Amino acid sequence: MLYNILLSPPIVFLIIIILGAALTKVAGLYAPKSEVTDSGKFESYACGQKDVVHNASPDYKQFFPYAFFFTIMHVLVLVIATAPRGVLTLPLLYVVVGILALVLIFRR
């Protein structure tokens, strides 16, 4: 009984989080200490330039339909491939919703 409780996913997750935090603390004891001598140490810095102005603003409107298409198809294939033999309703419902989503994507 205790073995099953200790191997349950939430308990294993908590154990790993606690072990990771402990390892971070122990490693922090051996890490060299830094001195804050420069007032700009914690300011933003990009590509060797200070205070970079962002001239380009990427537009993801053209990328979104492809990402959405991939996500819908990926989920459809996973649901259909992992459906039990006797179950037909849920995979068919996913296929219908997936087709509706794809029609909405390519409606323009």
C-alpha positions in Angstrom: 0.0 0.0 0.0 2.8 2.5 1.0 4.8 1.4 -2.1 1.8 2.3 -4.4 1.4 5.7 -2.7 5.1 6.6 -3.0 5.1 5.7 -6.7 2.0 7.8 -7.5 2.8 10.6 -10.0 2.0 13.5 -7.6 4.2 12.1 -4.8 7.1 11.3 -7.2 6.8 14.8 -8.7 7.0 16.4 -5.2 10.0 14.2 -4.3 11.8 15.2 -7.4 11.0 18.9 -6.8 12.4 18.6 -3.3 15.5 16.8 -4.4 16.1 19.4 -7.1 15.7 22.3 -4.7 18.1 20.6 -2.2 20.6 20.0 -5.0 20.4 23.7 -6.0 21.0 24.8 -2.4 24.0 22.5 -2.0 25.5 23.5 -5.3 24.9 27.2 -4.4 27.2 26.7 -1.3 30.1 25.7 -3.7 29.4 28.3 -6.4 31.6 31.4 -6.5 30.1 34.5 -5.0 29.7 37.5 -7.4 30.1 41.1 -6.4 27.8 43.7 -7.8 30.3 46.4 -8.8 28.5 47.7 -11.9 25.2 49.5 -11.5 24.2 48.3 -15.0 24.7 44.7 -14.2 21.0 43.9 -14.2 19.9 46.1 -17.1 18.8 44.7 -20.4 21.6 43.9 -22.9 21.3 42.5 -26.4 23.9 41.6 -29.0 26.5 43.9 -27.5 24.3 46.9 -27.7 22.8 48.8 -24.8 19.1 50.0 -25.0 18.3 48.3 -28.3 15.3 49.7 -30.1 13.1 47.0 -31.7 12.6 48.2 -35.3 11.1 44.9 -36.5 7.9 43.5 -35.0 7.2 40.0 -36.3 3.7 39.2 -37.5 2.6 35.7 -36.8 -0.7 36.0 -38.6 0.6 34.0 -41.6 2.2 31.4 -39.3 -0.9 30.7 -37.2 -3.0 28.7 -39.7 -0.1 26.3 -40.3 0.6 25.8 -36.5 -3.2 25.4 -35.9 -3.4 22.9 -38.8 -0.5 20.9 -37.4 -2.0 20.9 -33.9 -5.5 19.8 -35.1 -4.1 17.0 -37.2 -1.7 15.8 -34.5 -4.5 15.6 -31.9 -6.8 13.9 -34.4 -4.2 11.2 -35.3 -3.4 10.6 -31.6 -7.0 10.3 -30.6 -7.9 7.9 -33.5 -4.7 5.8 -33.0 -5.1 5.4 -29.3 -8.9 4.8 -29.3 -10.0 1.4 -28.0 -11.4 -1.1 -30.5 -15.0 -0.9 -29.4 -15.2 2.9 -29.0 -16.2 4.7 -32.2 -18.2 7.7 -30.9 -15.4 9.9 -29.5 -13.0 9.4 -32.4 -15.7 10.3 -34.9 -16.7 13.4 -32.8 -13.0 14.5 -32.9 -12.9 14.0 -36.6 -16.0 16.1 -37.2 -14.7 18.8 -34.9 -11.3 18.7 -36.6 -12.9 19.0 -40.1 -14.9 22.0 -38.8 -11.8 23.6 -37.4 -9.9 23.0 -40.7 -12.8 24.5 -42.7 -12.7 27.6 -40.4 -8.9 27.9 -40.9 -9.0 27.8 -44.7 -12.3 29.7 -45.1 -10.5 32.8 -46.4 
